[in-house]
Amino acid sequence: MEAGPRYPVPEPAGGRRRGAPEPQVRTAAVASGTNLLGLLNHLMFVERSMFLGDDVTDWQATFQAAPADSAADIVARYRETVERANDVLDGCTDPGAPVPPLRPGRPGPSVRWALTHMIEETGRHAGHADILREPIDGSTGR
């Protein structure tokens, strides 16, 4: 797998958070407590776990942004995380090889599996973000 052209960091979760005001980005619109900022925070943790080797011990907690973090903070950290993940992927030449960095005693998924999972994960949560965004200001993903 040769390193191809770098793609720009995607607009977080389909751009659904863009323009949504505080406190609505933190407001739970469904019984699970899910909110726009929490979805983006979660996606950042998935990227960090998958491509940067971070160990996440409480996935449910990743769906909530810390109260001290602004929406701009979360978006900036997401973008920085994706850039770092892209740097790792630039060094991957075999899609069947494990994603570096390798964790001691815990084999990583293949690059192919990890990329497929991130497409699925991001797509699923972009759909969730559409549902959460519409009651805020009527904006839809169409």
C-alpha positions as CSV (number, residue, x, y, z in Angstrom):
1,M,0.0,0.0,0.0
2,E,1.8,3.1,-1.2
3,A,1.3,6.3,0.5
4,G,-1.0,8.3,-1.7
5,P,-2.0,11.9,-1.6
6,R,-3.0,13.2,1.8
7,Y,-6.6,14.0,2.2
8,P,-7.8,16.9,4.2
9,V,-9.0,16.1,7.7
10,P,-12.7,15.5,7.4
11,E,-15.3,17.8,8.8
12,P,-16.1,16.1,12.1
13,A,-19.0,13.7,11.9
14,G,-20.2,15.1,8.6
15,G,-20.0,18.7,9.8
16,R,-23.1,18.2,12.0
17,R,-21.6,20.0,15.0
18,R,-20.6,23.1,12.9
19,G,-22.7,26.1,13.9
20,A,-24.6,24.3,16.7
21,P,-24.4,26.6,19.8
22,E,-23.6,25.8,23.4
23,P,-25.3,24.4,25.4
24,Q,-27.2,22.6,22.7
25,V,-24.1,20.7,21.5
26,R,-24.1,19.1,25.0
27,T,-27.8,18.7,25.4
28,A,-29.0,15.1,25.3
29,A,-31.8,14.8,22.8
30,V,-32.4,11.0,23.4
31,A,-32.8,8.9,26.5
32,S,-29.3,7.5,26.2
33,G,-27.8,10.9,26.9
34,T,-26.1,11.1,23.6
35,N,-25.2,14.6,22.4
36,L,-23.3,16.1,19.4
37,L,-20.2,17.0,21.3
38,G,-20.1,13.6,23.0
39,L,-20.3,11.9,19.6
40,L,-17.3,13.8,18.3
41,N,-15.4,13.2,21.6
42,H,-16.1,9.4,21.1
43,L,-14.9,9.4,17.5
44,M,-11.6,11.0,18.7
45,F,-11.1,8.3,21.2
46,V,-11.8,5.6,18.6
47,E,-9.2,7.1,16.3
48,R,-6.7,7.3,19.2
49,S,-7.3,3.7,20.2
50,M,-7.2,2.3,16.7
51,F,-4.3,4.2,15.2
52,L,-2.3,5.7,18.1
53,G,-2.3,2.8,20.5
54,D,-4.2,4.6,23.3
55,D,-5.9,2.2,25.7
56,V,-9.5,3.1,26.5
57,T,-10.9,1.5,29.6
58,D,-14.4,3.0,29.6
59,W,-15.9,3.4,26.2
60,Q,-19.2,4.7,27.6
61,A,-17.4,7.6,29.2
62,T,-16.0,8.7,25.8
63,F,-19.5,9.8,24.8
64,Q,-19.3,12.8,27.2
65,A,-17.0,15.7,26.8
66,A,-15.6,17.2,30.0
67,P,-17.5,20.3,31.1
68,A,-14.4,22.4,30.9
69,D,-13.8,21.5,27.2
70,S,-15.4,23.9,24.8
71,A,-16.7,22.7,21.4
72,A,-13.7,24.4,19.8
73,D,-11.4,22.4,22.1
74,I,-13.0,19.1,21.1
75,V,-13.0,19.9,17.4
76,A,-9.3,20.9,17.5
77,R,-8.4,17.7,19.4
78,Y,-10.3,15.6,16.9
79,R,-8.6,17.2,14.0
80,E,-5.2,16.8,15.6
81,T,-5.9,13.2,16.4
82,V,-6.9,12.5,12.8
83,E,-3.7,14.2,11.5
84,R,-1.6,12.0,13.8
85,A,-3.5,8.9,12.7
86,N,-2.8,9.9,9.1
87,D,0.9,10.2,9.9
88,V,0.8,6.6,11.2
89,L,-1.1,5.4,8.2
90,D,1.4,7.1,5.8
91,G,4.0,4.6,7.0
92,C,1.8,1.5,6.4
93,T,2.6,-0.3,3.2
94,D,0.8,-3.6,3.8
95,P,-3.0,-3.4,4.4
96,G,-2.8,-6.9,5.9
97,A,-0.2,-5.9,8.5
98,P,-1.2,-4.9,12.0
99,V,-1.7,-1.2,12.7
100,P,1.3,0.3,14.5
101,P,2.1,1.0,17.2
102,L,1.9,-2.6,18.4
103,R,0.7,-3.0,21.9
104,P,2.6,-5.5,24.1
105,G,0.7,-8.8,24.4
106,R,-2.2,-7.5,22.4
107,P,-2.0,-7.9,18.6
108,G,-3.4,-5.0,16.7
109,P,-6.0,-5.3,13.9
110,S,-4.9,-5.2,10.3
111,V,-4.7,-1.8,8.6
112,R,-7.5,-2.9,6.3
113,W,-9.8,-3.9,9.2
114,A,-9.0,-0.7,11.1
115,L,-9.8,1.6,8.1
116,T,-13.0,-0.3,7.4
117,H,-14.0,0.0,11.0
118,M,-13.4,3.7,11.1
119,I,-15.5,4.3,8.0
120,E,-18.3,2.3,9.6
121,E,-17.9,4.0,13.0
122,T,-17.8,7.5,11.5
123,G,-20.7,6.9,9.2
124,R,-22.9,5.5,12.0
125,H,-22.2,8.4,14.3
126,A,-22.7,10.9,11.5
127,G,-26.2,9.5,11.1
128,H,-26.7,9.9,14.9
129,A,-25.4,13.4,14.7
130,D,-28.0,14.2,12.0
131,I,-30.8,13.0,14.3
132,L,-29.4,15.0,17.2
133,R,-28.9,18.2,15.2
134,E,-32.3,18.5,13.6
135,P,-34.2,19.5,16.8
136,I,-31.6,22.1,17.6
137,D,-32.2,24.3,14.5
138,G,-33.9,22.2,11.8
139,S,-30.6,21.5,10.0
140,T,-30.5,18.1,8.3
141,G,-27.8,16.1,6.6
142,R,-29.4,16.4,3.2
